[in-house]
Amino acid sequence: MDRVVAHYLIETPRDVGQAAAALAGEQSSGTFVAVPGETEELKQRFAARVERITPLEDVAQSSLPGARGGGAVYHRAEIAVSWSIENFGANLPTLVSTVQGNLYELAQFSGLRLVDLELPPGFTARYRGPQYGVDGCRELTKVMGRPLIGTIIKPSIGMTPAQTAGLVATLVEAGIDFIKDDELMADPPHSPFDARVDAIMRVINAHAERTGKKVMYAFNITDEVEAMRRHYDKVVAAGGTAVMLSLNSVGLTGAKQICDQGQLAIHGHRNGWGMLNRHPLLGMDFRAYQKLWRLAGVDQLHVNGIANKFWEPDDSVVRSIAACLAPMAGGVNGKLRPVLPVVSSGQWGGQAPETFRRTQTLDLLYMAGGGIMAHPSGAGAGVRSLQTWWAAAAEGLTAAEAVSRYPELQPSVAKFGGGRVG
């Protein structure tokens, strides 16, 4: 029978095997005490199984408060637990309730983190996954052989639809590939959604008619479900190609309802991700996270960036990019499309050479907000600077070599790199 396997990093003051068994029982047929209905036959069919335990180091201090039992030593281990897909069927929210759910509250653990998920074809075949993904987003933007260059409307909030459209006009004329609303901008009184779509799409459609290139603008439709559906339809009617969702705000069910419409690329913003990931012994690793959103149908997903403005180390960013592009079974053809990694957070052109060196991929949406908008020669020059930085990166140049070969990059170094690179 097909089984989902969840991999965890755990810490416990108790015997590791007993703690793992408690997790398996709590998250399947068992509870804190034996009940009459939990027969051996039922357990054989529905109980979770501890498949593997790999002991790690012991530590003297608890990572999280509230663990009970055992001694003064805390044992760390990697464990694998499996469930029959018969437990939840084609139900992503219940899958999440099963592999996460109450287990973070179990007193047996002083640390617990979902590291990865193995999802069998019997489960993933029920999901279409991304409608567009990497290749589809390239086709929509007509960008081949290099990363998509994108930006975020800044200031994040405060501009009228007409002011926003004026900025969009500058960006599209400079050759930008992608623009998005900030996650803080949705449907506020000072910039009503419908008016903003009308103003921006007049600019984008006129540019497309003149040049043949339609810039992808991801309008933020994050809202109640009915409002999201209405705003989605507005973007379709206006000739748009993408919308944005704040994934952790709308949840898997809300996001999947929008993804299932299939007419627009879905830009998935992971704001709020830190509460799931920042503590090394709590929450979820990005490897598991991106699989859930890929099943839901998200086409683009934020991964942070090299030398970013947040806390995340570069190694973690590199692993996240690889996870988005890794093969994944599912869908009617047996394979889900890769998610387009969205590199962002304090990015400017000077990080492009190191990003390419570490990842060896051009299948990225490279986002720079301030790195474009605050360029000393204006937003248009910011776009052209990013394009040149990525051309240099693809040539295999270091940042210092890029500046030497392309002197026009020096203003961005002076502004964003403190006057030096490397």
RASULWO-V246482 format. One record per backbone hydrogen bond with DSSP energy under -1.0 kcal/mol. CO is the residue of the C=O (numbers start at 0). NH is the residue of the N-H. Records with the same first field share a line. If there is no record, write none. Layout:
BEGIN
CO: NH + NH
END
This chain:
BEGIN
1: 84
3: 82
4: 117
5: 80
6: 114 + 115
7: 78
8: 112
9: 76
10: 109 + 110
11: 74
12: 70
14: 18
15: 19
16: 20
17: 21
18: 22
19: 23
20: 24
21: 25
22: 26
24: 27 + 29
34: 37
36: 38
38: 42
39: 43
40: 44
41: 45
42: 46
48: 81
51: 79
53: 77
56: 75
58: 73
73: 58
74: 11
75: 55
76: 9
77: 53
78: 7
79: 50 + 51
80: 5
81: 48
82: 3
83: 86
84: 88
88: 90
90: 94
91: 95
92: 96
93: 97
94: 98
95: 99
99: 102
101: 104
102: 105
105: 108
106: 67
109: 63
110: 10
112: 8
113: 284
115: 6
117: 4
119: 122 + 123
120: 124
122: 125
123: 126 + 330
131: 135
132: 136
133: 137
134: 138
135: 139
136: 140
137: 141 + 142
147: 365
148: 176 + 177
149: 367
150: 179
159: 163
160: 164
161: 165
162: 166
163: 167
164: 168
165: 169
166: 170
167: 171
168: 172
169: 173
170: 175
176: 215
177: 150
178: 217
179: 152
181: 184
187: 190
191: 195
192: 196
193: 197
194: 198
195: 199
196: 200
197: 201
198: 202
199: 203
200: 204
201: 205
202: 206
203: 207
204: 208
205: 209
206: 210
207: 211
215: 178
217: 180
218: 243
223: 227
224: 228
225: 229
226: 230
227: 231
228: 232
229: 233
230: 234
231: 235
232: 236
233: 237
234: 239
235: 238
240: 264
241: 218
242: 266
243: 220
244: 246 + 268
245: 248 + 249
246: 250
250: 254
251: 255
252: 256
253: 257
254: 258
255: 259
257: 260
258: 261
264: 242
265: 298 + 299
266: 244
267: 301
268: 246
269: 272
271: 274
272: 275 + 276
273: 277
275: 283
278: 281
280: 111
282: 113
284: 288
285: 289
287: 291
288: 292
289: 293
290: 294
291: 295
292: 296 + 297
298: 339
299: 267
300: 341
304: 307
312: 316
313: 317
314: 318
315: 319
316: 320
317: 321
318: 322
319: 323
320: 324
323: 338
327: 335
330: 333
337: 133
339: 300
340: 364
341: 302
342: 366
347: 350
348: 351
350: 354
351: 355
352: 356
353: 357
354: 358
355: 359
361: 363
363: 147
364: 342
365: 149
368: 371 + 372
369: 373
371: 374
374: 377
377: 381
378: 382
379: 383
380: 384
381: 385
382: 386
383: 387
384: 388
385: 389
386: 390
387: 391
388: 392
389: 393
390: 394
391: 396
392: 395
397: 401
398: 402
399: 403
400: 404
401: 405
405: 408
406: 409
408: 412
409: 413
410: 414
411: 415
412: 416 + 418
416: 419
END
